[in-house]
Amino acid sequence: MPVFTEYSTSSRDLRVLPSFAPPLPRLTPSFDPVGNEEKYEVLIAGAGPAGLFLQVLLARYGLTDKSLLCIDSKPSALKSGQADGLQPRTLEVLKSLGLADEILTEGCQMWEVAFWNPTQDNNGGIERTSIVPDVAVAARFPHEVTIHQGRIERILEDDLKRYSPRGVQRSTRLTKVVLDEAGDAEFPVLVEIESPSGTRSVRTKHLVGADGAHSLVRRSMDFKLEGETSDFIWGVVDFVADTDFPDIRRRCAIHSDNGSVMVIPRERIATGEYLTRLYVHVQEEVKPDNDIAGDEGGKGASKAEAKARREKITMESIFAQAQEVFKPYYIKPKRADAVDWWAAYQIGQRVSENFVKLDSKGVNRVFIVGDACHTHSPKAGQGMNVSMMDSYNLSWKLMHSLNGLTPMTNSRDTILDTFETERLTIAKELIAFDKEFSSMFSGKIGTEGEGSEGLTHEQFLEVFSTGNGFTSGCGIEYPETSLVEKNTPEGLVRGSDYLSGVLKPGRRLLNVRVKRHADGYRRDLQDDLPSTGRYRILVLTSTDLLTPTASSSTSLTHISSLMKSFPSSLIELVVLHPLPSNTFVWKDIPAAVKDDAEMSFYNATELEDAYATYGVDREKGAVVVVRPDGYVGMLAGLGSAGLERVEGYLRGCLRVVGRVGNGRVNGRG
């Protein structure tokens, strides 16, 4: 038996443990509370998908339990019911965090949607009008996934435990929220918290209300809800189905002369059976609860009256209504214990007028996310997705601000300001879209030339395709801000099919398959954009890459120098090239590529033509600055003029800690 002499270091044992996300650099003093008063940098109220996701992200970025507290009134994660669907963009984000595998493997993937409408012979039955792709836009995951919200929360909490020994402080709720700058200007948000151990006061620099549609945080900040004031009751039920309906394992929108039903196939459960969710529209109109109606300026009904109306709905009445819609097919629970959960609820289409409360100095102090700032119907499948994306948008901006990584203008953090600008824009679009989408689902679809009532089949396909960009999350476009520079040089990008990947500031960077130069690894480009709170400079070099004095080489060298002007590790370099594989070696290209992008340097034409997808000419190339959330911040050409624009953009997003190309030095004051 051979004998080895071994040497190792103590850090070597970390190689067998799961990798941790690298924390963001911090330029401000580390948080070390003094005195007896309980203080935090960030307090999150609510640990549903929005609040829990925000806590996970902030913990990954580097906030410890000393700085971050998340509370929730529930004693545990959700056990049943509520949201169940994840859209393609949400799946991309979860993949960027390493949290998508169980969801993709164990969830129900919805690839098609079927539409059923009254039969043409008016016999009272229904017939299938069409089956179309569930996701009609380019996406890494061209499908939705349904899986229990409680399971998603458990996946998030399992990950959270790696970064936060305390996790969520449960059975704890807010009872009072005020801005009290006179008491402590640095920690001006004063809250009262009630838990099994008693009531206590806590101060925090920032408070995030993820506390649902009846948000105490929203009401304490006097934010008004705007939108519809008349609601309709929906019944929802999760169960193991006994049915002869042929599309029970497809997502379906069913409209009959007797009402409407949406079918959502669900995941496999412990018994080996598969759940089905039905959304059943109940015909009776119901006024909103008083606290929501009051926010809207309406009279509403008393809570007792609204509750009494909802309680008219029973599980039996939901199934009876569904059976009427499904005729001539039958549908019922497979057995007496086959119903997992059911509820009757009312949702209005409303959005808060504000998402942020400023202090007297203009500092963003109180935020609301998720259902606290927007509510809508379930028909477009957006609730959990838009809520989590609120938190995703806020997380890195808030962390950059806390860590002193952003430039300051007259004490205001213009980067953190963009949270409300971007997410309020999306919320308003969501409410407008939800109204249209709900109406579309209820309409009868015929064929062109029949003169049938409602949309023709051809019109529907156009509406569905257009709306699919929004529902999938892949067509979201943020407006111009300091983070989105819409002005792009003419001719830099060809085409306008942005849903198919053509580059546009404000839209997410579409995934493409690439081949790594160093080892031939076939890889998804989005895997080089993990959610670690960092910017990326994506360089699409041109065909002149091997010419030392040409624009590709000189630009790469300049970019390498430019990156050193900003906080360490905060900008990463990813480089694509259009040349045939294995026709050059490292010494033939700028040293900056191997130094800064050895394992993120790819052939971008062999597996997929990324240049064609992104609308970039191989002879010209381009530079793309990708924000920490995977959205395109700005586009520039190769060469000195383009790089000046890149530098100017980054100076507006990040604190400069060294000399930049023009010799200026910038700080944060």
N, C-alpha and C positions, 0 to 999 in steps of 0.2 A: 504494500500500500504506500503510495507516494506521500511524503511529508512536506507540508508547506510552511513557510514562515510568513505570517500574515501581519499586516499593519492596517489600522483603520482609525478614523476620527470619531469623536462622540456624536457629531452631526450626521453620521452615516445612517443611524437608525431612522432618521426622518425619511429615508428613501423608500421604506416599506409602508409608510403611512399615506393616506389620501393627500393629494396636494391641496394647499390652501391658496386662496386668491391673494395676490400681493397687495398689501395696504397702500393707499395713496400717500405720497409724501406730504408732510405737514410743515408749513412755514410759520404758522402762528404758534404761540406757546402751547404746550400740551395742557390739557384740561386737568386741573387738580383742585377740586372744590375745597374751600376752607370754611371754617365755622361750623355751626351746628345745623344750619338751614339746609334742607335737602335740595340739591340743584342738579340740573342736567343740561347738556347742550341741546338735545332733542328729546321731546316727549311725544310719543305716538298714542293717540286714543283710539282703540279698536284694533283687533287682530283678526279681522276677516282677510280675504285675499289682498286687498289694497294695503292695509296696515301691516300685515305680516310680511308681505313682499318688500315693503319699504324697510322694515327692520332687518330683514336678511341682507338687503343691498347695502345699507349703511354699515352693518356689522362687517360685511366683506370688505368694504372700502376702508375700514380701520377704526370705526367707533366702538369702544368697549362698553361694558355694562356701566362703567363709571360715568360715561358720557350720554348713554342712550337708555331710555326706559320706554317699554311698550306695555300698555295695560289693556285688559279686556274684561268685560263684565261676565262673560261666560266662564264656567268652570273648566271647560276643555274645548278642544277643536270641534268643529261641526261634526255631528254624527249622521245626519240625514238631510236630504232635501237641498233646496236653494240651487245656486248656479251649477252647471255641469259641463259647459262647452268651452273649448279652447280653440281660438282661430289661428290660422297659419302664422301671422306675425308674432303672436304670443308664443307659439311653439318655437319660433326662431330665437326669441329672447331667452326662453327657458333653456334651449340648447346652448346658447352662449354662456350660460351659467352652469352647465353640466347637470341640469335638473330635468331634462326632457325624456331620458331613456325609459324610466318606468311608465311615464304617461303614454309614450308612443307604443310601448309593448303591451301594457295592460288595458289601455283605454280602447274605446270603440272608434275606429277611424271611419269618418263619413266622407265617402268619395262622390256620392251622387245624391241628388235631390229629385224627388218625384212630385208632380203636381196633379192633383185629382180635382175634378170639377163635376157639376151636374151633367148627367147624360144628355146627349143631343135629343133623344126621344122623349125627354121630360117625364120619365117613368118614376121619378123620385129617387133614383139611385145615383151612383157616382162612377166616373170612368177616369182612367189615367189619361191626362192630356200630354204630358211630356216627362222625360227624364233627362236631366242636364247635369254637367259636372257641378259638384258642390262648390268648388273653387275654380273660377274661370279666369284667373290671372296667374302670372308667373310667380311661383313661390317654391322655396326649398321643400316645404311640406304642403303639397297641393290638396289638402283635405283638412277637415276639422277633426277634433278628438273630443269625445264625451267621456267624462270620468267624474266620479263623486267629488264635490267641492271639498269635503272633509279629507279626502285622500290627498288632494293638492295641498291643503293646509298642513297635513302630516308630513309630506315631502319637504315643504318649506321649513317646518319646525325641526325636522331631522337635520337639515343642513345648518339651521341656525345654531343648534347645539354645539357645532364645531367651533363657533366663533363667540358664543354667548353662554356662559354657564347658567345665567339666570333665566334666559329665554323670555317668554311672555309672562308678565305678572297677572295671573288670572283672578277671577272673582273680585275684580277691582274696577271701579268706574269713576268717571268725573262727575262731580256734583256742582262745580262752579268754575268759571273761566273769566279772568279779567286781565286787561293790560294795565300794569302798575309800574310805570317808568319811574315814578317818584320814589318807590320803595327800593328799586334796584334797576338802573338803566341798562346794565349788561344782561341781566336775566329778568326782563320786564314782564314775562308771561307768568301770572300767578294762578295756580289751579288748586282746587280742593279735591282730594281723592278719598273715596270711601272703599274700605276693604274689610275682610273679616276681623282684622286686628284693630280697626277703628278708622277715624278720619284724620287726615293730615294735610298740611299745605306743602306744595312743591313749587319751586321756581324753575323756569327753563328759558333758554335763549330762543328756542323755536318750538312751537306746538303744531302738530299735524293731526287734524281731525279726520279719522277714517272710521267714524262712528255712525255710519249709516244714514238712511233717509230722514230720520228724526234727529239728526245731529245736534247735540248740545253745543258743540264748538261753533257750528254755523249760526245757530240762533243767538249764542252769546256775543258773536261778532256783528249781529244784526244784518247778516246777509239775507237778502230776499230771494225766494225762488220765483222764477218766471216761467210761465208755460200754461198748459191746459189745466182747467179747474174741474172738468167733469171726467170721471173715471169709469171704467167698466171692470167688472169682476171677471177674473179668470180662475178656473180650477186647474190644478196641476197634480198629476199622480205618477209615481214611479212604481212599477209592478212587473211581475213576470206574466206575459200575455198568453192567453189562449185565443187564437184568432185564425181565420182563413184569409185575412187581408194579405195580398201578395207582396206588398212593399213594407211590411212591418220592420224590416231591418234596414230600410233606407230612411233618410230624413224626408218627411213629406209635409206638404201644405195641402190640406184638404178643405175644399169649400163645397158644401151641398146646400140644397134648399132648406135644410134644417139647421144650418150653422157652420162653424169653422172649427177645425182641429189641426194642431201641428203635432206630428209624430217625430220624436227624437230617439233613435236607438241608443241604448246605453251599454255599459261594459258588462263583462261576465262577472258573476258574483261567486261567493264561496261554494254554493251548491252546484256550481257548474252551469247554471242557467244564465240567461241574459235578460237584463232589465230593459224595459221600454218606458219612456216618458211621454205622456200626453199633455198638451196644453189645450184646454177646452174653453172656448169662449162662452161665458154665461151671458144671457141676453139682457139682464136687468142692469140699468145704469145706477151707479151709486156715487153719492157726493164724497169728496175727500174728507179725511180726518181733520179735526179742527186745527191741530198745530201746523199741518202742512197748508191748509186753506188759509190760515192766518198769515203765513209767510207770503201768500200770493195776493193778499188783500181781499179774499173771498170770504163769504160767511161760512160755507161748509156745513157739515152736520156735526152733531156732538159725537165724541168718540164712542159713546155707548150706542148711538143710533147706527154709526158706521159699522161697528162690531156686530150689532144685531143683524144687519143686512148681510154681512159676510157669513154669519152663522146659519143663514138659511141654506147655504150650500153644504151639502153632505157628500161623502165619498160615493154613496149610492146615486145621488143626483148627477154627479160628474160622469159616472159610467153610463147612466141612462141617457144623458145628453150626447156623449160620445157615440153610443150605439145608434142613435138616430142619424148622426152624421155619417157613420160608416156603412149604413144600409146600401146594398143588400148583403154586405159582409157582416160577420159577427165579431165582437171583441169583448173579452171579459178576463178577470184574473184567473190564472190557471188553477188556483185552489184558494181556500179561505185565508191562508197566511201569505199569499203571494203579493200583497200590497206592501211595499217597503215604506212609503211615505206619501202623504197627500196634503194639499193645502188649498185654501181659497184666498186670493189676494187681489189688491187693486193697485195699479201703477199709473201714475200720470206721466206726461212727457214734460219734464221741467228741468231747468238749469239755474244754478245760483248766479246772481249778477256779479259776484266776485268770488275768487278762489283764494285770495290772499288779503291779510290785514297788515298794514304797515304801522310802525310806531311813528312818533313825532319827527324822527330824523329820516324817515323814508326807508327804514330797514324792514325787510319782509320778516314778520314775526310769527304769524299764524296762517296756516295753510289748511285747505280741505281737499280731500281726494275721494274718489269712488262715489258711492251712493250719497255721500254727504253733499256732493255738489251737482249731481245729475241723476235723474231717474227716468225710466222709459219702459216700454213694453218688452216682453221677452222674444218677440218675433224675429228680431235681427240677430239674436244671440250675442249681444255685445256687453252685457252687464259686467261680468268678471273680467273680461278682456280690457275694456276701456278703463276700468278701475285700476287694474294692475299696471296699465301703461301710464296712468297718471303718476303712480308711484315711481315707475321706471324713469320718467322724465324728470321728476323732482329730485330723485336720490343723488345723482352725481352732481347736479347743480348745487344742492345744499351742502354736499360734502366738500366740493371745491371752495365754496364760500367759507365754511368753517375752518378749512385748512389753509386759508390765505392764498389760494392758487389763482384767484381771479383778479383782474384789475379793478380798481375802484374809481368811481367818478363822483366827486362831491358826496362822499360817504355812502353812495348807492352802489349796489352790486348789480350791474346791468345784466349779468348772466343769470342770476337768480330771478331777476325780474321777468325773464322770458318764460318761466313756468306758467304764469297766469296767461300771458299772451298766447302761448302755444296750446295749452290744454283747454282754455276757455273757448278758443276757436274750434277745436275738435268737438267739444261738448255741444256747442250750438249746431254744428254740422250733424252730430249724432241725433239730436232731437228732431231737426228738420228731416233727416233721412228716415228716422224711425216712423214718422208720420206717413211718409210716402210708401215705405216698405210695408207697413201694416195695411195700408189701403190696397196695395198690390196683392198681398197674400189673400185678401178677402174677395178680390175680383174674380169673375168667371173668365176663363181663357178659352177662346175659340180658335179658329183658323182664319187666315186672311181671306176676305171676300165673302165670308159668311154673314157679315153684318150682325154678328152676335154682340150681346151686351158686354161691356167691359173691354179689357185688353185683348187684342189678337195674340195668337201664339208668337208671331214674329215680333210684335211690340214688346211682349213680355221678355223674350230672350234678350232684347236690347237693354231693357230696364234692369234685368237681373245681372247682365254682364257689367253694366255701368256701376250698379250698386255693389257688385262683388268686390270692387277695389276697396270700398269703405268697410264692408262687413269683414273681409279677410284681414283688415289692418294693413294690407300691403300697398294700398293706394293713398294712405294718409300723407298729406303735404302740409308742412308747417309754413306759416307766413314769414315774411322777411323780418329779421331781427338782427341783433349783433351776432347771433349764432347761425343765421341763414343769409348768405349773400347771393341774392337772386341774379345780380348782374354778371352774366357769363359772356366772355368774348365771342363775337359772332363767328360761326364756322367751327368752333371748337368741338361741338357735339352735333351729330347729324341725326335727324329724326325727332319725333315727338311722341313715340309710343312708350311713355314713361312707365306704364303698368308692366311692360315687357322688359324693362330694365334700362332704358335710355336714361342716362344720368341727368338729374335735375336737383339743384339745391333745395333742401326741405323734404326730400323723399328718401326713404331708406335705400341702402345699397343692396341690390339684388345679389343673391348668392350665385356663383358660377363654380364649375369644377375646374381645377387647375392642377398642374404637375410640377412638383418642387424640383428645382435645379439640383440641390445638394444630393438628393437620394432617390429621385424619381417617384416620391410618394404622391399618389393621387389624392387630392384633398379638396374639401369645400372651402372656398375663400372666406366665408363667414366665420370659419373656425379660427381665423387670424384676427377676428374682431370680438374677442371675449368681453363680457361685461365687467371690466375691471376699473371703469371710470377714466379711461385714457383715450386721448385722441390718436388717430392714425393718419399718416400721410401716405396715400396710395398713389404710387407713380406708375403710370402706364407708359413705359419707355417706347420710343419709336424704333424704326428699323435701323437707325444710325447708332445703336447702342455700342457697337464695337469701335466706333470712331472716337478717339479720346478728346478731340476738340469740338465734337458736335454737341447738340443741345441735351441729349439724354445724359451723357457722361458729366457734363459741366453742371447740369441741374442736380444730379444725384450728389455730387460733391458739395454743392452749396447747401442742399437740404440737410446733409449730415452736420454741417457746421451750424445751420440755423437751429436744429433741434437742441443743441447744447446751450442755447440762450434761454431756455425755459426750464422749469423745475425738473430735476432728474427723473427719468423713467416715465414722464407724463405724456410724451409723444413717442409713438412707435412707427417704424418704417416698414411698409409692405411694397414690394416691387414686382411688376408684371412685365414680361417681354414677349414680343411676337416672333422671335427667331426660332429656327428649328432646334429641337433638343439635341444636346450633346455635340454641338458644333463649336463650342468655345469653352474655356476654363476660366477660373477666377482671375487669373492675371490679365485676361483680355478685357476686363471691365473695371470700373472704378473701385478702389479699395473700400469705399464707403458701403458698397453693397454687402460685401462679406462681413465688414465690421458691424453694420447696423441691421442687416436683413438676411443673414446667412440662411436661416431656416424659414424665411418668409419671402423668398425670391422664386418666382414661378414662371413657367411657360403657360401662356394664357390663350393659346390657339389650338393646341393639340387635342385636348379633351372636349373643350367647348371654345368657341370663338368669343372670348370676353370683350374683345374690341368691338365686334359687331353688336353684341348684346348691349354694351354701354354707349354705342353710337360714337366711338372714337376712331379716328383715322390712324392706321398703323404707321403712316408716314409722318404723322404729326405728334402723336402721343398726347398725354394730358396729366395734370396733377389734381388729385381729389383729396380734400381734407374731410375725413370722416369723423363725426362727433362721437363721443363716448357711447351714445345710444344707437350707433349704427346708421344714423342719418347723414346724408351728404350736407356738409356745411358750405362748401364753396368749390368752384372749379376754376382751374387756371391752365394756361398753356405752359409747355416747357420753355426754358430760357429766362433771361433776366427779368423781363417785364412780368411774366407770370409769377415768378418767385417773389417779386416785390409785393404782389397782391396776396400771395400766401402768407408772407411775413406780416402784412398789415392785418389780415384776418386773425392770425394767431395772437397778435398783440392785443386785439380787442377781446380775446377769449381767455387769455392766460397771463399771469404775472410774469414779467420778464426778469430774470435773475442774473443775466450776463449781457454782454454786448451783442447786438444784432447787426445785421448786414450794413446798416448805415451808421454804426458806431454809437447809437443812442443806448442809454440805459434807463430802464423803467422799474419803478418800485410799486409799492402798494401803501397808500396812506389814507 
